[in-house]
Amino acid sequence: MKLALREVILAFRRAPLMAILGVVTIGFSLFAFGLFGLVALNIRSALREVEDRVEIRAFLVEGARDTQVEALMRRLQADPAVATVGYVSPDSALTRARAELAEFRDVLDGAFLPGSVELRLREGRRDPETVAALSRRLQTYAVVEDVRYGREWVEKLYRIRNIAALVGTVLGSVFALVAVIIIGSTIRMAILARTREIEIMRLVGATNMFVRLPYLIDGALKGLLGGILAAILSYGTTVVLGRSLMQTQFFDARQLLLGILAGGLLGLIGSWGSVGRHLRQVWRD
């Protein structure tokens, strides 16, 4: 390991410009991957905010007694899919309607606004099947007259989330593959510059792992440095967008660390493929 690290340091000293160019190339390839990650993160955040508004509203029968409403709310609060339960009295419904429909406030009358129970669901329990099942269960209670939850809106929201997840997985895999190819090509340039050394090492009986190790370390280090560079560029892009266009969310510390480590992993994978291909060619020749 010490010998491999020494080889990496010597290679950097011999050709610092080429090493820096490799890091910058890897950094920009990972920057493109990071930009996609930022887009996916902000789309997911926006969808989560919309999902938080998913609610079921159960309108109560006229003359519903307080004991009936309290019993209904206790049962709903015990449901594992329900996050919060709130009661809206007819007077509160009238106040809300007048605030939301100011142009009709003079004609609104509390007599035709029934009381209701509003439910918000837990994260992960807002899919159309769960919402529909809970809605049907609400309709079995004698104190409930009608249930509304915007079925078409919930189904479209869930469909958009699934499509976004699928597209994110496919495009993320493509960007990762491109990054591996670019990293592998960068490492292959360094390998080609030292072909003579590899052939000599082969003649003196060096094992494949002994030859591979310096390049694997080189690829992992360049991937980590490229990941740091990509993180800096991504943060700068987020700041510029936040000041000129719109406020965007940036990665948290854990996501940022995982992204940099992913750069190192991609560098390792790209190096492994490039060195393996070159060694097979040398051994064959």
Wavefront OBJ file of the C-alpha trace (Angstrom):
o trace
v 0.000 0.000 0.000
v 2.823 2.418 0.896
v 4.524 1.676 -2.415
v 1.286 2.260 -4.285
v 0.747 5.611 -2.530
v 4.326 6.589 -3.337
v 3.696 5.772 -7.003
v 0.597 7.974 -7.009
v 2.513 10.891 -5.481
v 5.394 10.458 -7.941
v 2.971 10.363 -10.861
v 1.439 13.639 -9.702
v 4.850 15.245 -9.342
v 5.918 14.080 -12.783
v 2.812 15.435 -14.512
v 0.911 17.825 -12.202
v -0.866 19.556 -15.071
v -2.237 16.282 -16.408
v -3.355 15.249 -12.915
v -5.136 18.577 -12.361
v -6.741 18.330 -15.803
v -7.979 14.851 -14.897
v -9.499 16.086 -11.631
v -11.182 19.021 -13.418
v -12.567 16.718 -16.126
v -13.932 14.328 -13.526
v -15.241 17.262 -11.501
v -17.250 18.646 -14.400
v -18.673 15.222 -15.253
v -19.747 14.804 -11.616
v -21.024 18.399 -11.662
v -23.496 17.415 -14.396
v -24.525 14.476 -12.206
v -24.839 16.838 -9.227
v -27.038 19.256 -11.173
v -29.358 16.402 -12.025
v -29.372 15.447 -8.346
v -30.329 19.007 -7.387
v -33.175 19.014 -9.895
v -34.425 15.666 -8.601
v -34.104 16.870 -4.980
v -36.107 20.031 -5.608
v -38.783 18.180 -7.602
v -39.152 15.675 -4.783
v -39.318 18.487 -2.234
v -42.014 20.272 -4.251
v -44.033 17.058 -4.591
v -43.721 16.450 -0.846
v -45.094 19.917 -0.125
v -48.041 19.218 -2.415
v -48.558 15.796 -0.816
v -48.712 17.452 2.599
v -51.921 19.113 1.435
v -53.645 15.808 0.760
v -56.594 15.647 3.116
v -59.910 13.911 3.523
v -62.917 15.932 4.597
v -65.886 14.130 6.156
v -69.035 16.287 6.277
v -71.239 15.545 9.260
v -74.998 15.052 9.309
v -77.093 17.961 10.455
v -77.565 17.947 14.216
v -74.596 15.699 14.931
v -74.048 15.505 18.698
v -70.716 16.379 20.292
v -70.361 12.879 21.726
v -70.729 11.368 18.249
v -68.121 13.709 16.785
v -65.691 13.015 19.648
v -66.144 9.250 19.256
v -65.489 9.540 15.514
v -62.339 11.606 16.065
v -60.987 9.124 18.652
v -61.388 6.262 16.188
v -59.716 8.203 13.409
v -56.789 9.251 15.602
v -56.145 5.571 16.347
v -55.814 4.804 12.626
v -52.121 4.274 11.711
v -52.564 6.074 8.369
v -53.902 9.270 9.974
v -51.487 12.015 11.053
v -53.887 14.662 12.366
v -57.630 15.015 12.866
v -59.395 18.341 13.207
v -63.004 19.408 13.699
v -64.444 22.349 11.751
v -67.675 23.688 13.203
v -70.345 25.299 10.966
v -69.340 28.745 12.276
v -65.667 28.081 11.490
v -66.611 26.802 8.037
v -68.561 30.010 7.411
v -65.634 32.187 8.530
v -63.260 30.252 6.301
v -65.599 30.441 3.307
v -66.016 34.196 3.692
v -62.236 34.627 3.877
v -61.571 32.465 0.803
v -64.536 33.754 -1.207
v -64.523 37.415 -0.268
v -66.598 38.444 -3.287
v -69.490 36.240 -2.059
v -69.209 36.954 1.653
v -72.475 38.912 1.726
v -74.514 36.031 0.330
v -72.901 33.227 2.319
v -75.065 31.864 5.095
v -73.915 29.493 7.802
v -77.200 27.614 7.605
v -76.099 25.552 4.600
v -72.513 24.899 5.782
v -72.284 21.656 7.772
v -69.627 20.807 10.303
v -66.823 18.539 9.138
v -63.853 16.485 10.247
v -60.577 17.021 8.364
v -57.912 14.321 8.174
v -54.297 14.630 7.077
v -52.441 11.421 6.332
v -48.962 10.316 7.309
v -46.093 10.418 4.831
v -46.017 7.203 2.850
v -49.757 6.627 3.386
v -51.057 9.118 0.813
v -51.358 6.766 -2.143
v -54.752 6.561 -3.922
v -55.545 3.095 -2.526
v -55.036 4.124 1.116
v -56.946 7.394 0.675
v -59.846 5.643 -1.085
v -60.000 2.867 1.530
v -60.101 5.368 4.397
v -62.751 7.378 2.562
v -64.949 4.311 2.179
v -64.488 3.465 5.854
v -65.569 6.981 6.837
v -68.783 6.631 4.862
v -69.827 3.690 7.061
v -70.203 5.936 10.131
v -73.748 7.094 10.804
v -72.579 10.585 11.801
v -70.903 11.131 8.406
v -73.073 12.361 5.541
v -70.513 12.786 2.741
v -66.762 12.362 2.175
v -64.602 14.377 -0.218
v -60.898 14.030 -0.960
v -60.335 14.997 -4.592
v -59.811 11.505 -6.014
v -58.618 12.614 -9.459
v -56.148 15.087 -7.938
v -54.689 12.451 -5.593
v -54.355 9.915 -8.433
v -52.600 12.443 -10.706
v -50.245 13.497 -7.924
v -49.289 9.907 -7.178
v -48.814 9.191 -10.907
v -46.527 12.236 -11.248
v -44.480 11.091 -8.258
v -44.024 7.595 -9.713
v -43.036 8.996 -13.119
v -40.562 11.391 -11.489
v -39.018 8.500 -9.503
v -38.705 6.330 -12.630
v -37.214 9.120 -14.747
v -34.867 10.038 -11.906
v -33.610 6.448 -11.614
v -33.035 6.085 -15.368
v -31.357 9.471 -15.863
v -29.324 9.060 -12.675
v -28.006 5.726 -13.948
v -27.139 7.290 -17.315
v -25.270 10.183 -15.692
v -23.408 7.765 -13.412
v -22.426 5.638 -16.428
v -21.181 8.702 -18.295
v -19.147 9.725 -15.246
v -17.595 6.243 -15.047
v -16.690 6.358 -18.765
v -15.097 9.811 -18.447
v -13.188 8.791 -15.325
v -12.068 5.566 -16.999
v -10.853 7.485 -20.065
v -8.942 9.931 -17.852
v -7.227 7.107 -15.988
v -6.518 5.287 -19.258
v -4.558 8.303 -20.477
v -2.310 7.979 -17.441
v -1.964 4.240 -18.048
v -0.975 4.721 -21.682
v 1.688 7.217 -20.605
v 3.233 4.479 -18.443
v 2.822 1.497 -20.755
v 6.570 0.812 -20.783
v 6.668 0.667 -16.986
v 3.769 -1.779 -16.903
v 5.504 -4.035 -19.436
v 8.691 -3.996 -17.354
v 6.717 -4.801 -14.204
v 5.161 -7.706 -16.067
v 8.582 -9.049 -17.075
v 9.850 -9.001 -13.484
v 6.817 -10.962 -12.283
v 4.532 -8.283 -10.794
v 1.002 -9.494 -10.015
v -2.114 -7.934 -11.493
v -3.087 -6.387 -8.149
v 0.387 -4.919 -7.679
v 0.046 -3.188 -11.065
v -3.573 -2.203 -10.506
v -3.295 -0.741 -7.019
v -1.617 2.624 -7.823
v -4.155 3.318 -10.569
v -7.075 2.312 -8.374
v -5.868 4.679 -5.647
v -5.286 7.363 -8.283
v -8.804 6.927 -9.666
v -10.415 6.956 -6.208
v -8.501 10.105 -5.162
v -9.321 11.886 -8.400
v -12.955 10.862 -7.983
v -13.018 12.276 -4.432
v -11.342 15.529 -5.509
v -13.677 15.730 -8.506
v -16.616 15.160 -6.154
v -15.469 18.044 -3.946
v -15.086 20.270 -7.011
v -18.546 19.235 -8.234
v -20.025 20.014 -4.794
v -18.475 23.501 -4.862
v -19.779 24.158 -8.385
v -23.238 22.833 -7.466
v -23.383 25.076 -4.394
v -22.344 28.076 -6.477
v -25.081 27.281 -8.987
v -27.645 27.046 -6.175
v -26.575 30.435 -4.798
v -26.753 32.089 -8.231
v -30.195 30.618 -8.925
v -31.411 31.644 -5.483
v -30.346 35.239 -6.027
v -31.488 35.659 -9.643
v -34.387 33.263 -10.324
v -35.877 31.282 -7.474
v -35.039 29.820 -4.108
v -33.750 26.263 -4.453
v -32.899 23.591 -1.929
v -29.310 22.333 -1.606
v -28.081 18.959 -0.380
v -27.828 18.462 3.364
v -24.507 17.443 4.961
v -25.242 13.720 4.728
v -26.248 13.881 1.059
v -23.208 16.022 0.268
v -20.855 13.546 1.943
v -22.490 10.620 0.154
v -22.133 12.473 -3.161
v -18.399 13.033 -2.634
v -17.912 9.396 -1.594
v -19.880 8.355 -4.683
v -17.357 10.313 -6.754
v -14.577 8.258 -5.184
v -16.493 5.042 -5.853
v -17.122 5.984 -9.480
v -13.423 6.811 -9.825
v -12.541 3.402 -8.409
v -14.931 1.629 -10.788
v -13.682 3.575 -13.806
v -10.056 2.875 -12.890
v -10.731 -0.821 -12.367
v -12.293 -1.140 -15.813
v -9.558 0.827 -17.598
v -6.665 -0.968 -15.887
v -8.277 -4.364 -16.416
v -8.801 -3.730 -20.122
v -5.254 -2.499 -20.571
v -3.721 -5.399 -18.607
v -5.670 -7.950 -20.651
v -4.293 -6.362 -23.821
v -0.697 -6.302 -22.499
v -0.913 -9.867 -21.219
v -2.352 -11.012 -24.551
v 0.405 -9.257 -26.515
l 1 2 3 4 5 6 7 8 9 10 11 12 13 14 15 16 17 18 19 20 21 22 23 24 25 26 27 28 29 30 31 32 33 34 35 36 37 38 39 40 41 42 43 44 45 46 47 48 49 50 51 52 53 54 55 56 57 58 59 60 61 62 63 64 65 66 67 68 69 70 71 72 73 74 75 76 77 78 79 80 81 82 83 84 85 86 87 88 89 90 91 92 93 94 95 96 97 98 99 100 101 102 103 104 105 106 107 108 109 110 111 112 113 114 115 116 117 118 119 120 121 122 123 124 125 126 127 128 129 130 131 132 133 134 135 136 137 138 139 140 141 142 143 144 145 146 147 148 149 150 151 152 153 154 155 156 157 158 159 160 161 162 163 164 165 166 167 168 169 170 171 172 173 174 175 176 177 178 179 180 181 182 183 184 185 186 187 188 189 190 191 192 193 194 195 196 197 198 199 200 201 202 203 204 205 206 207 208 209 210 211 212 213 214 215 216 217 218 219 220 221 222 223 224 225 226 227 228 229 230 231 232 233 234 235 236 237 238 239 240 241 242 243 244 245 246 247 248 249 250 251 252 253 254 255 256 257 258 259 260 261 262 263 264 265 266 267 268 269 270 271 272 273 274 275 276 277 278 279 280 281 282 283 284 285
